[in-house]
Amino acid sequence: MTEAHAAECRNIGEARALWYEAPHAAAIRAALLPERGADDILVRTRFTALSRGTERLVFTGLCDPAHRITMRAPLQEGDFPFPVKYGYCAVGQVEAGPADLMGRTVFVLHPHQDRFVAPLSLASLVPDGVPARRATLAANMETALNAVWDSGASAGDRMVVVGAGLVGLLIAFLCARMPGAQVSVIDPEPARAPLLDAFGARWMPEAEGPSEADVVFHTSASADGLQAALGCCGPEARLVEVSWYGDRPVSVKLGGAFHARRIQIVSSQVGTFAPARLPRWTHARRRAMALALLKDDRLDALITEEVAFGDLPAALGRLLAPGAPGIATVVRYD
């Protein structure tokens, strides 16, 4: 081994990562990076993002054994419930890899960590016109795009989104781009109104009784929200359930208008595709599209807080608390 190669190996081996260690407890641990293979890249992280809904469930503890497979992130370490290194919204700069990627900014489905080695196949180039900070929204944009595909929504449709968290807002952003679409978003937080107005959608504080929506998206992860979403559906409408509830049971009334109106409830999950797209779309193609859709300065308003990586363990209890204010939080790596 040459002296230069030995120095590179020592340099590659230094990293720090966030681990969820117990209910409501996390810590930054030293991370031993694997030797980089020919098909790997070394990335220095610039930003990661908290996936508020999913990471709240991880932070509190996912105990059902089924989660060990269905909820596993691509580059996760450890198993649920604890300890586990979890996350999937990392943006950084390539420090080692193919010559054409050196210094380029990439998005990778990687947990919160200041440097990491990842397969080149799991990295997506961040396009020009998308700042690294905003690129952290790519995973959530994928979820929103997948939900729109599952809905079958089209130009001219009347659409309702129940829940104006990050995914709900991104769904509204995409739907409002369809010609002639009428998009309403139900959420108790009035601060969402100006943002939705900028997207071309309408904020509503609560459902105004049964409506005639063609498509309804539910993203609030609450039984009350799901019931309100059902009330917005017109005859033969499709309700897309985008929420994920973890271990919690959900009760909903399926009598009355649900049967009389022949309402459809479909589940949308980003790990798979709508059957009509399976022959042509790959995860890489969808992620590239999600990143391209982030070329819009209005989306910067979705990032409402930034926290330093070193401060993240102490801040998680506040950031992931039920009803925490704000929309998206990004983690800054200095």
Buried (B, 14 or more C-beta within 10 A) or exposed (E): EEEEEEEBEEEBBEBBBBBBBEEEBBBBBEBEBEEBEEEBBBBBBBBBBBBBBBBBBBBBBBEEEEBEEEBBBEBBBBEBBBBBBBBBBBBBBBBBBEEEBEEBBBBBBBBBBBBBBBEBEBBBBBEEEBBBBBBBBBBBBBBBBBBBBBBBBBEEBBBBBBBBBBBBBBBBBBBBBBEEBBBBBBBEEEEBBEBBEEBBBBBBEEBEEBBEBBBBBBBBBBBEBBBBBBBBBBEEBBBBBBBBBBEEEEEEEEEEBBEEBEBEBBEBBBEEBBEEBEEEBEBEEBBBBBBEBBEEEEBEBBBEBEBEBBEBBEBBEEBBEEEBEEBBBBBBBE
